[in-house]
Amino acid sequence: MRIFAYEHITGGGLMDQRSQAALAPEGEAMLRALVQDLVAIPDVEVAAMRDPRLPLDLPATMCVPESKRDFWPVFCRAVRESDAAWLIAPEQDGILERLSREVVTAGCRLLGSHPDAVHITASKLRTAEALTAAGVRTIPTSGDERAIPADVEQIVVKPDDGVGCQDTYLFQLRTELRTWLRDRAVSGRAFQPYVRGTALSLSILCCNGRARLLACNRQHVEVNDGRFEFSGVSVNAIRDSDGRYAQLAREVVRALPGLWGYVGIDVIDGVDGPIVVEINPRLTTSYAGLRQALGINVAELVLGLPGSLEDSASFGWRGVVDVEVAHAG
């Protein structure tokens, strides 16, 4: 079986852009972890796409576009020549959705969430609407700060389709927020009341509206000068002793049955319990530490879906693994 493992930032998708360069270390960590997991599976051959400015040292057949013009022909050829494709890409600007639809259209097996589910989760507004309609606790989200109750002063502003903590700000007062917005476009932004609590992420395995929690991870997020900064994650740091995180994962996947494979759910655990911040329908930074923390090959579990949802012997607990990233923001 030939699997095309594609990470957008290091795979040449942004050769003419510098705006996403800060995310490259995370992309590299996820891609290397995925490739190592895939090559460990018997009868699996791995292909990967690579920005020509980066070293070609992955244990995979390398597909290298020489320029931005070559990107789509090389990507489409790699998809056509593979039995399955595993995509890691930002939801921003519809990138992950477009790539996912390209894989489906080509008749290649997509080892990820359905493009329709990617479309919903790429937007903070659409995600909040879908989860709220299903009765899942999520942070109230609006495209207009005036829709947030007047007694709420602390407000978080982020791109509606943003990735991680990029361009995410906390304003202590509405007057400060409105001053900041005066010279900026409001469209394309999501506004949320600030929720205090512990920043967590759930690494889950899901298929056909069912989910299984792999690990609960503590995210290292700080607010500096009003801007959120992400510096890494402690994988498997939180034990789900009462099952609250597993239950939340099941509720999320039931609300969005197109989620498939590995999915990350960002959560704030506050005084009223865990509440969903956003959903990542792809590999997350936590993936880079899962094999060491749990003693399992998550890629092999994904290939074994749906049966691996029931294989309790495949899940274990070894300890906490810290995954740091070489950027903030």
C-alpha positions as CSV (number, residue, x, y, z in Angstrom):
1,M,0.0,0.0,0.0
2,R,1.4,3.4,-1.0
3,I,0.5,6.3,1.2
4,F,1.1,9.9,0.3
5,A,2.0,11.8,3.5
6,Y,1.6,15.5,2.7
7,E,2.3,18.5,5.0
8,H,1.4,21.8,3.3
9,I,4.0,24.2,4.8
10,T,7.0,22.0,4.4
11,G,5.6,20.3,1.2
12,G,5.9,23.3,-1.0
13,G,2.4,24.7,-0.7
14,L,3.7,28.1,0.5
15,M,6.9,28.5,-1.4
16,D,5.9,32.1,-2.4
17,Q,4.6,33.1,1.1
18,R,6.4,34.0,4.3
19,S,3.3,34.6,6.4
20,Q,3.1,30.9,7.5
21,A,6.8,30.4,8.0
22,A,6.3,30.5,11.8
23,L,4.3,27.3,11.6
24,A,7.0,25.3,9.7
25,P,8.5,23.8,12.9
26,E,5.1,22.3,13.9
27,G,4.5,21.0,10.4
28,E,7.9,19.4,10.3
29,A,7.4,17.7,13.7
30,M,4.0,16.3,12.7
31,L,5.2,15.1,9.2
32,R,8.3,13.3,10.6
33,A,6.2,11.6,13.3
34,L,3.6,10.5,10.8
35,V,6.2,9.2,8.3
36,Q,8.0,7.3,11.1
37,D,4.7,5.7,12.1
38,L,3.8,4.8,8.6
39,V,7.1,3.2,7.6
40,A,6.8,1.0,10.7
41,I,3.7,-0.6,9.4
42,P,4.3,-3.8,7.3
43,D,3.6,-3.5,3.5
44,V,3.3,0.3,3.6
45,E,5.3,2.4,1.2
46,V,5.4,6.1,1.9
47,A,5.7,9.1,-0.5
48,A,6.1,12.7,0.7
49,M,6.2,16.1,-1.0
50,R,9.0,18.5,-0.1
51,D,9.8,22.2,-0.5
52,P,13.1,22.1,-2.4
53,R,14.7,24.4,0.2
54,L,14.4,21.7,2.8
55,P,16.5,18.6,3.3
56,L,15.3,15.5,1.5
57,D,16.1,13.1,4.4
58,L,12.7,11.5,5.1
59,P,12.4,7.7,4.8
60,A,10.0,8.1,1.8
61,T,9.9,8.5,-1.9
62,M,10.3,12.3,-2.4
63,C,8.2,14.4,-4.7
64,V,9.8,17.8,-5.1
65,P,8.2,20.8,-7.0
66,E,10.8,23.0,-8.5
67,S,8.7,26.1,-8.2
68,K,5.3,27.3,-7.1
69,R,4.0,26.7,-10.7
70,D,4.9,23.0,-10.3
71,F,3.0,22.6,-7.1
72,W,-0.4,21.4,-8.3
73,P,0.9,19.1,-11.0
74,V,3.3,17.4,-8.6
75,F,0.6,17.2,-5.8
76,C,-2.0,15.7,-8.2
77,R,0.5,13.2,-9.6
78,A,1.5,12.1,-6.1
79,V,-2.2,11.6,-5.3
80,R,-2.8,9.6,-8.5
81,E,0.2,7.3,-7.9
82,S,-0.9,6.5,-4.3
83,D,-3.5,4.2,-2.8
84,A,-4.2,6.7,0.1
85,A,-3.4,10.2,1.1
86,W,-2.9,11.6,4.6
87,L,-3.0,15.4,4.6
88,I,-1.7,17.9,7.1
89,A,-2.6,21.4,6.1
90,P,-4.0,24.7,7.6
91,E,-7.8,25.1,7.4
92,Q,-7.1,28.8,6.6
93,D,-8.3,30.1,3.3
94,G,-9.9,26.7,2.6
95,I,-6.6,25.0,2.0
96,L,-7.3,21.7,3.8
97,E,-10.8,21.5,2.3
98,R,-9.5,22.0,-1.2
99,L,-6.7,19.5,-0.9
100,S,-9.1,17.0,0.6
101,R,-11.6,17.4,-2.2
102,E,-8.8,16.9,-4.7
103,V,-7.9,13.6,-3.1
104,V,-11.6,12.4,-3.1
105,T,-12.1,13.5,-6.7
106,A,-9.0,11.6,-7.8
107,G,-10.5,8.4,-6.3
108,C,-7.7,8.1,-3.8
109,R,-8.5,7.0,-0.2
110,L,-8.5,10.0,2.1
111,L,-7.1,9.2,5.5
112,G,-8.8,12.1,7.2
113,S,-12.1,13.9,7.7
114,H,-14.6,14.3,5.0
115,P,-14.3,17.7,3.1
116,D,-17.7,18.7,4.4
117,A,-16.6,18.3,8.0
118,V,-13.4,20.2,7.2
119,H,-15.5,23.0,5.7
120,I,-17.5,23.4,9.0
121,T,-14.5,23.1,11.4
122,A,-12.4,25.5,9.3
123,S,-14.7,28.3,10.5
124,K,-15.0,29.2,14.2
125,L,-18.5,30.5,13.5
126,R,-19.7,27.4,11.7
127,T,-18.2,25.2,14.3
128,A,-19.8,27.0,17.2
129,E,-23.2,26.9,15.4
130,A,-23.0,23.2,14.7
131,L,-21.9,22.3,18.2
132,T,-24.5,24.6,19.8
133,A,-27.3,23.1,17.7
134,A,-26.2,19.6,18.9
135,G,-26.1,20.7,22.6
136,V,-22.3,20.5,22.9
137,R,-20.8,23.1,25.3
138,T,-18.7,25.5,23.2
139,I,-17.6,29.1,23.6
140,P,-20.3,31.5,22.2
141,T,-18.9,32.9,19.0
142,S,-20.0,35.8,16.8
143,G,-18.8,37.7,13.8
144,D,-19.8,40.9,15.5
145,E,-18.5,42.0,19.0
146,R,-21.8,43.7,19.6
147,A,-23.6,40.4,19.7
148,I,-21.6,39.5,22.9
149,P,-23.5,40.5,26.0
150,A,-22.8,44.0,27.2
151,D,-21.7,42.9,30.6
152,V,-18.7,41.0,29.1
153,E,-15.6,43.1,28.9
154,Q,-12.8,40.6,28.2
155,I,-13.1,39.6,24.6
156,V,-11.0,37.3,22.4
157,V,-10.6,38.2,18.7
158,K,-9.2,35.8,16.2
159,P,-9.5,35.1,12.5
160,D,-12.6,33.0,11.7
161,D,-10.4,30.5,9.9
162,G,-7.2,31.0,11.8
163,V,-4.7,28.3,12.8
164,G,-3.5,27.9,16.4
165,C,-2.8,31.2,18.2
166,Q,-2.0,33.2,15.1
167,D,-3.4,36.7,15.2
168,T,-5.4,35.9,18.4
169,Y,-5.8,38.8,20.9
170,L,-7.3,39.4,24.3
171,F,-8.9,42.8,25.0
172,Q,-9.6,43.7,28.6
173,L,-12.1,46.4,27.7
174,R,-14.5,46.9,24.9
175,T,-13.3,50.5,24.4
176,E,-9.8,49.1,23.7
177,L,-11.2,46.6,21.2
178,R,-13.3,49.1,19.4
179,T,-10.3,51.4,19.1
180,W,-8.2,48.5,17.7
181,L,-11.0,47.7,15.2
182,R,-11.4,51.2,14.0
183,D,-8.6,51.0,11.4
184,R,-9.0,47.3,10.7
185,A,-11.5,45.2,8.7
186,V,-14.0,43.5,10.9
187,S,-15.1,40.8,8.3
188,G,-13.4,37.5,8.7
189,R,-13.0,37.8,12.4
190,A,-14.5,35.8,15.3
191,F,-15.3,37.3,18.6
192,Q,-15.6,35.3,21.8
193,P,-16.0,36.1,25.5
194,Y,-12.8,35.2,27.3
195,V,-13.1,32.0,29.3
196,R,-10.7,31.4,32.2
197,G,-9.4,27.9,32.8
198,T,-6.7,25.4,31.7
199,A,-6.0,25.1,28.0
200,L,-6.2,21.5,26.9
201,S,-6.3,19.5,23.7
202,L,-7.9,16.1,23.2
203,S,-6.3,13.7,20.8
204,I,-9.0,11.4,19.5
205,L,-9.6,8.6,17.1
206,C,-13.0,8.7,15.3
207,C,-15.0,7.1,12.6
208,N,-18.7,7.0,11.6
209,G,-19.9,9.3,14.4
210,R,-18.0,7.3,17.1
211,A,-14.9,8.4,19.0
212,R,-12.2,7.2,21.3
213,L,-10.0,9.4,23.4
214,L,-6.3,8.7,22.9
215,A,-4.8,11.4,25.2
216,C,-5.6,14.6,27.0
217,N,-2.8,17.2,26.6
218,R,-1.9,20.4,28.4
219,Q,-1.3,23.2,26.0
220,H,1.3,25.8,26.9
221,V,-0.5,29.1,26.0
222,E,0.3,32.5,27.4
223,V,-1.0,36.0,26.8
224,N,1.8,38.5,26.3
225,D,0.9,42.2,25.6
226,G,-2.6,41.1,24.7
227,R,-1.5,38.4,22.2
228,F,-1.9,34.7,22.7
229,E,1.3,32.7,22.2
230,F,1.6,28.9,21.9
231,S,5.0,27.4,22.8
232,G,4.2,23.7,23.0
233,V,2.2,20.9,24.6
234,S,2.6,18.3,27.3
235,V,1.2,15.2,25.7
236,N,-0.8,12.8,27.9
237,A,-0.4,15.2,30.9
238,I,-4.0,14.9,32.1
239,R,-5.7,11.7,33.2
240,D,-9.4,11.4,32.3
241,S,-10.3,9.8,35.6
242,D,-14.0,10.5,35.5
243,G,-14.4,10.2,31.7
244,R,-15.5,13.8,31.1
245,Y,-13.1,14.3,28.3
246,A,-14.0,11.1,26.5
247,Q,-17.7,12.0,26.8
248,L,-17.0,15.4,25.3
249,A,-15.1,13.8,22.4
250,R,-18.1,11.5,21.7
251,E,-20.5,14.5,21.8
252,V,-18.3,16.4,19.3
253,V,-18.0,13.6,16.9
254,R,-21.8,12.8,17.0
255,A,-22.4,16.5,16.2
256,L,-20.0,16.3,13.2
257,P,-20.1,12.7,11.9
258,G,-17.9,13.6,8.9
259,L,-14.9,13.7,11.3
260,W,-12.7,10.7,10.7
261,G,-9.3,9.4,11.7
262,Y,-7.1,11.5,14.0
263,V,-8.8,14.7,15.2
264,G,-7.7,17.3,17.8
265,I,-10.2,19.2,20.0
266,D,-9.1,22.3,21.8
267,V,-10.8,22.7,25.2
268,I,-10.8,25.1,28.1
269,D,-11.4,23.4,31.4
270,G,-12.8,26.0,33.8
271,V,-15.0,26.2,36.9
272,D,-18.0,24.9,35.0
273,G,-16.2,22.0,33.3
274,P,-14.7,21.5,29.8
275,I,-15.9,23.7,27.0
276,V,-14.9,23.3,23.3
277,V,-12.8,26.1,21.8
278,E,-12.3,24.7,18.3
279,I,-11.8,21.4,16.3
280,N,-8.8,20.5,14.2
281,P,-9.8,17.9,11.6
282,R,-6.2,16.8,11.0
283,L,-3.0,16.0,12.9
284,T,-2.0,18.4,15.7
285,T,1.3,19.1,17.4
286,S,0.4,16.6,20.1
287,Y,0.7,13.8,17.5
288,A,4.5,14.2,17.6
289,G,4.6,12.9,21.2
290,L,1.8,10.3,21.2
291,R,3.8,7.2,20.3
292,Q,6.3,7.9,23.1
293,A,3.6,8.8,25.6
294,L,1.2,6.0,24.8
295,G,3.3,3.2,23.3
296,I,1.1,2.9,20.3
297,N,1.3,3.6,16.6
298,V,-1.6,5.9,15.9
299,A,-1.2,5.7,12.2
300,E,-1.7,2.0,12.4
301,L,-4.9,2.5,14.4
302,V,-6.2,4.9,11.8
303,L,-5.6,2.4,9.0
304,G,-7.4,-0.1,11.1
305,L,-10.6,1.9,11.5
306,P,-13.3,1.2,12.5
307,G,-12.1,-1.9,14.2
308,S,-9.4,-0.1,16.2
309,L,-12.0,1.9,18.1
310,E,-12.8,-1.3,19.9
311,D,-9.3,-2.7,20.4
312,S,-8.7,-1.7,24.0
313,A,-5.4,-3.7,24.1
314,S,-3.9,-1.2,21.6
315,F,-4.2,1.7,24.1
316,G,-1.7,2.2,27.0
317,W,-0.1,4.8,29.2
318,R,3.6,5.4,29.5
319,G,4.0,9.0,30.7
320,V,4.0,12.6,29.7
321,V,6.0,13.9,26.7
322,D,6.7,17.5,26.2
323,V,6.6,18.8,22.6
324,E,8.1,22.2,22.2
325,V,7.7,24.5,19.1
326,A,10.3,26.9,18.0
327,H,8.0,29.9,17.6
328,A,5.3,31.8,19.4
329,G,2.1,33.2,18.0
